[in-house]
Amino acid sequence: MDKNHAVDMAKARIKEITGKITGHERLEAEGKTDQAKVKFRQKVQSLRDRAEGIKDSFKHDRS
């Protein structure tokens, strides 16, 4: 997990916990949603990194 994703995940988790503690259901739900968004962005980045690695391996095979 890169630094930006870690920070975003921490903020989302804090939002969720704050919502739970205060009984603010909407804030809690926003925190959960934000966490899902961060996880999705992580998956997309991972796929991009893998695709870049595959692309690079084909470049090296042709050299």
C-alpha positions as CSV (number, residue, x, y, z in Angstrom):
1,M,0.0,0.0,0.0
2,D,1.5,3.3,-1.0
3,K,1.6,6.3,1.4
4,N,-1.4,8.1,-0.2
5,H,-3.6,5.0,0.0
6,A,-2.6,4.4,3.6
7,V,-3.5,8.0,4.6
8,D,-6.8,7.8,2.8
9,M,-7.6,4.5,4.4
10,A,-6.8,5.9,7.8
11,K,-9.0,8.9,7.3
12,A,-11.9,6.7,6.1
13,R,-11.5,4.4,9.1
14,I,-11.4,7.4,11.5
15,K,-14.6,8.7,9.9
16,E,-16.3,5.3,10.3
17,I,-15.2,5.0,14.0
18,T,-16.3,8.5,14.7
19,G,-19.7,7.7,13.2
20,K,-20.0,4.6,15.4
21,I,-19.0,6.4,18.6
22,T,-21.3,9.3,18.0
23,G,-24.2,7.2,16.7
24,H,-24.1,9.2,13.4
25,E,-25.0,6.4,10.9
26,R,-24.4,8.5,7.8
27,L,-20.9,9.4,8.9
28,E,-20.2,5.7,9.6
29,A,-21.6,4.7,6.2
30,E,-19.4,7.4,4.5
31,G,-16.4,6.0,6.2
32,K,-17.2,2.5,5.0
33,T,-17.8,3.8,1.5
34,D,-14.5,5.7,1.5
35,Q,-12.7,2.6,2.6
36,A,-14.2,0.6,-0.3
37,K,-13.1,3.4,-2.7
38,V,-9.6,3.2,-1.4
39,K,-9.5,-0.6,-1.8
40,F,-10.8,-0.2,-5.3
41,R,-8.1,2.3,-6.2
42,Q,-5.5,-0.1,-4.8
43,K,-6.8,-2.9,-7.0
44,V,-6.8,-0.7,-10.1
45,Q,-3.2,0.5,-9.3
46,S,-2.1,-3.1,-8.8
47,L,-3.6,-4.1,-12.2
48,R,-1.9,-1.2,-13.8
49,D,1.5,-2.2,-12.3
50,R,1.0,-5.8,-13.4
51,A,0.1,-4.6,-17.0
52,E,3.2,-2.4,-17.0
53,G,5.4,-5.3,-15.9
54,I,4.0,-7.5,-18.6
55,K,4.5,-4.8,-21.2
56,D,8.1,-4.4,-20.0
57,S,8.7,-8.1,-20.2
58,F,7.7,-8.2,-23.8
59,K,10.0,-5.3,-24.6
60,H,12.9,-7.1,-23.1
61,D,12.1,-10.3,-25.0
62,R,12.3,-8.4,-28.3
63,S,15.7,-6.9,-27.5
